């Protein structure tokens, strides 16, 4: 699949802003199974300073400053991304890794090579995810038995979160503690990903946060509306001898071609699409619109091939 992705963020400042400094993490990654074909970033007003770099986790980050008075800030990212899950996964090797137990995984993580040392950082607490919640550890323990396959335990955890938690937009925000999400069993995709990560880390195992997008399919006979998609989040665990494998508890599935990966981090705090500081007074508002759909060129190509 080849997708066209459009992400627009608009801030409105009641009395304007005299200065802002921001950081965006909205450029999709390239890796086996996902190729970024084209990308552009449009910022209004035009930034005084702008730069791009890779952060500690290998994510593409753009920093920019606007040093003039402005009433609105508009950031639009346009991407063209090719997704082919068959190039991402080695089914033979994955099948072997699925049999590795939790006990064997913990022993494997005691290794000292650079890859294992990097993986171990995702066992540690992070800004939004602590490892000291008794409720979360008890919830995780129902699935994570030492002799059980790490993959199977994680898959079951994903299913349980999907079943036990209700998707309720607006119930939480970035500052809502995970213990409140756990108690209410309500939240959104970011909450569900972080609950899963907290569960896995509470068992002494590695898990990381994945930010990106997911294609939404309109009901049969209905046209897809522009701007109805949204940023998405899921999580990933490290299977010894294989590598990282993604899980989406919001949709109860292993992410494949409908998922576009933007960034990896310890939790949401590491990879928000846009964050920054402003000098402003009064009420401020933010609007976000996202559109992800198969590229017109790709659809034309598929239609041509079907007619041959």
C-alpha positions in Angstrom: 0.0 0.0 0.0 1.0 3.6 -0.7 -0.6 6.2 1.5 -1.0 10.0 1.4 -0.9 11.4 4.9 -1.9 14.9 5.9 -1.6 16.3 9.5 -2.6 19.8 10.4 -2.3 21.5 13.8 -3.7 25.0 14.3 -3.3 27.1 17.4 -5.3 30.2 17.9 -4.2 32.8 20.5 -6.8 35.2 21.9 -4.4 38.1 22.3 -1.7 36.8 20.0 1.7 35.4 20.8 4.9 37.4 20.7 7.3 34.4 20.6 7.1 30.6 20.4 9.6 27.8 20.3 8.3 24.4 19.2 9.4 20.8 18.4 7.5 18.5 16.0 7.8 14.7 15.8 5.5 14.0 12.8 7.8 12.8 10.1 7.2 9.0 9.4 10.1 6.6 9.8 11.7 4.5 7.1 12.6 0.8 7.9 12.1 -2.6 6.3 8.4 -2.7 5.5 7.9 1.1 5.6 9.4 3.6 3.2 9.0 7.4 3.4 8.7 8.4 -0.3 8.0 12.2 0.2 7.7 14.6 3.1 7.1 18.3 3.5 6.4 20.6 6.4 4.6 23.9 6.0 4.7 26.4 9.0 2.7 29.7 9.1 4.0 32.2 10.0 7.4 31.5 8.5 9.8 30.5 11.3 12.7 32.7 12.2 14.8 29.6 12.9 14.3 26.0 11.9 16.4 22.9 12.1 16.0 19.1 11.8 17.8 16.3 13.5 17.5 12.7 14.9 16.8 12.4 18.6 18.2 9.9 21.0 15.6 7.3 19.9 16.3 7.8 16.2 13.1 9.8 15.5 13.2 12.8 13.1 12.6 16.0 15.1 12.1 19.5 13.7 12.7 22.5 16.0 11.5 26.0 15.0 11.1 29.4 16.5 8.8 32.3 15.6 10.0 35.6 16.9 7.2 37.9 15.7 3.7 38.6 16.9 1.2 36.2 15.5 -2.5 35.4 16.2 -2.4 31.8 14.8 0.2 29.1 14.3 -0.5 26.5 11.6 1.7 23.4 11.1 0.9 21.1 8.1 2.9 17.9 7.4 2.4 16.1 4.2 3.8 12.6 3.6 3.7 9.8 1.1 4.5 6.4 2.7 4.8 2.9 1.2 3.8 0.1 3.6 4.5 -3.6 3.0 4.2 -5.7 6.2 5.7 -8.8 4.4 9.0 -7.0 4.1 9.0 -6.1 7.8 8.4 -9.6 9.3 10.4 -12.8 8.9 7.7 -15.3 9.7 10.1 -18.3 10.2 12.2 -16.4 12.7 9.2 -14.8 14.4 7.6 -18.3 14.8 10.7 -19.4 16.7 10.8 -16.3 18.9 7.2 -16.8 19.9 8.2 -19.8 21.8 10.7 -18.0 24.0 9.4 -18.0 27.6 9.4 -15.0 30.0 12.0 -16.7 32.2 14.2 -17.2 29.1 13.7 -13.6 28.1 14.8 -12.2 31.4 18.0 -14.4 31.2 18.6 -13.2 27.7 18.4 -9.5 28.8 21.3 -10.0 31.2 23.6 -10.0 28.1 26.1 -7.2 27.6 26.2 -6.6 23.9 25.1 -3.1 22.7 21.7 -4.2 21.4 20.7 -5.7 24.7 21.9 -2.7 26.7 19.8 -0.5 24.5 16.7 -2.8 25.0 17.1 -2.7 28.8 16.4 1.0 29.0 12.8 0.1 28.1 12.4 -1.9 31.3 13.1 1.2 33.4 10.5 3.7 34.6 10.0 6.8 32.4 8.4 10.2 32.8 4.8 9.0 32.5 5.2 5.4 33.4 6.3 4.2 36.9 7.0 0.6 37.9 5.6 0.8 41.4 1.8 0.4 40.9 0.5 -2.6 42.7 -2.8 -2.5 40.8 -1.0 -2.6 37.4 1.5 -5.3 38.5 -1.4 -7.4 39.8 -3.3 -6.9 36.5 -0.2 -8.0 34.5 0.6 -11.0 36.7 -2.6 -12.7 35.5 -1.0 -13.1 32.0 2.7 -13.1 32.7 3.8 -16.5 34.2 7.6 -17.3 34.1 7.1 -20.5 32.0 4.8 -18.9 29.5 5.8 -17.5 26.1 6.5 -13.8 26.2 4.6 -13.3 23.0 1.6 -15.3 24.1 1.4 -13.4 27.4 1.7 -10.0 25.6 -1.0 -11.0 23.1 -3.3 -12.0 25.9 -2.6 -8.7 27.7 -3.5 -6.8 24.5 -6.8 -8.7 24.3 -7.6 -8.1 27.9 -7.0 -4.3 27.7 -9.2 -4.3 24.6 -12.0 -6.1 26.4 -11.7 -4.5 29.9 -11.2 -0.8 28.9 -13.6 1.5 27.2 -12.5 4.0 24.5 -13.8 7.4 25.8 -12.3 10.5 24.1 -11.9 13.4 26.5 -11.9 11.4 29.7 -8.2 11.7 30.0 -5.4 14.1 29.0 -1.6 13.9 28.9 -1.4 14.6 32.7 -3.9 12.0 33.8 -2.1 9.4 36.0 -2.1 5.8 34.8 -3.6 4.7 38.2 -6.7 6.8 37.4 -7.0 5.2 33.9 -6.5 1.8 35.6 -9.2 2.5 38.1 -11.8 3.9 35.7 -10.9 1.5 32.8 -11.4 4.3 30.4 -9.2 6.3 28.1 -7.9 6.6 24.5 -5.2 4.8 22.5 -2.3 6.6 24.3 -3.6 5.5 27.7 -4.1 1.9 26.5 -0.5 1.7 25.1 0.9 3.1 28.3 -1.1 0.8 30.5 0.3 -2.1 28.5 3.8 -0.8 28.8 3.4 -0.3 32.5 2.2 -3.8 32.9 5.0 -5.3 31.0 7.7 -3.3 32.7 6.2 -4.2 36.1 7.2 -7.8 35.2 10.8 -6.7 34.5 10.3 -6.9 30.7 11.0 -4.4 27.9 8.2 -2.4 26.2 8.3 0.8 24.2 5.7 3.4 23.0 5.0 3.7 19.3 3.3 6.8 17.8 1.9 7.0 14.4 -1.4 6.8 12.4 -3.9 4.2 11.5 -6.1 4.2 8.4 -9.8 4.3 9.2 -12.3 2.7 6.8 -15.6 4.5 6.3 -18.9 2.5 6.5 -20.0 0.7 3.4 -21.4 3.1 0.9 -20.1 6.2 2.7 -17.4 8.5 1.4 -14.4 9.1 3.7 -14.3 12.6 5.0 -11.1 14.6 5.1 -9.7 15.2 8.6 -11.6 12.4 10.4 -8.5 10.4 11.2 -6.2 11.0 14.2 -2.8 10.3 15.6 -2.6 6.8 17.0 -0.5 5.0 19.5 0.4 1.4 20.3 3.3 -0.5 21.9 6.1 -2.9 21.1 8.0 -5.6 23.0 11.4 -7.1 22.3 11.5 -10.9 21.6 14.9 -12.5 22.1 16.7 -13.7 18.9 14.1 -11.7 16.8 13.6 -8.1 17.7 10.7 -5.7 18.4 7.1 -6.8 17.7 4.1 -4.3 17.8 0.7 -4.7 19.4 -2.3 -2.4 19.2 -4.6 -2.8 22.3 -7.0 -0.2 21.0 -7.9 -2.4 18.0 -6.9 -5.8 19.4 -4.5 -6.6 16.5 -0.9 -6.9 15.4 -0.2 -3.7 13.4 0.3 -4.3 9.7 -0.2 -2.2 6.6 -2.9 0.1 8.0 -0.5 1.4 10.7 2.1 4.1 9.8 5.0 4.4 12.3 6.3 7.9 13.2 8.3 7.5 16.3 9.4 5.3 19.2 10.0 6.4 22.8 9.7 5.4 26.4 6.2 6.9 26.6 4.1 9.7 25.1 6.3 12.4 26.7 9.2 11.4 24.3 7.2 11.7 21.0 4.3 14.2 21.0 3.4 15.4 17.5 4.0 19.0 18.5 5.1 20.7 21.8 6.6 24.0 22.8 6.5 27.2 24.7 4.8 30.5 23.9 4.7 34.0 25.3 1.0 34.8 25.3 -2.0 35.9 27.4 -5.7 35.0 27.3 -7.4 31.8 26.1 -5.6 29.6 23.5 -7.2 26.8 21.5 -5.9 24.0 19.4 -7.4 22.1 16.4 -5.9 18.9 14.9 -6.9 17.3 11.6 -5.4 14.2 10.1 -6.2 12.4 6.9 -4.7 9.1 5.9 -5.8 7.3 2.7 -4.4 5.2 -0.2 -2.6 7.4 -2.7 -4.5 8.2 -5.9 -1.6 7.0 -7.9 -1.5 3.7 -6.1 -5.3 3.2 -6.6 -5.0 4.0 -10.3 -2.1 1.5 -10.6 -4.1 -1.2 -8.8 -7.2 -0.5 -11.0 -5.0 -0.7 -14.2 -3.5 -4.1 -13.1 -7.0 -5.5 -12.3 -8.2 -4.7 -15.8 -5.3 -6.4 -17.6 
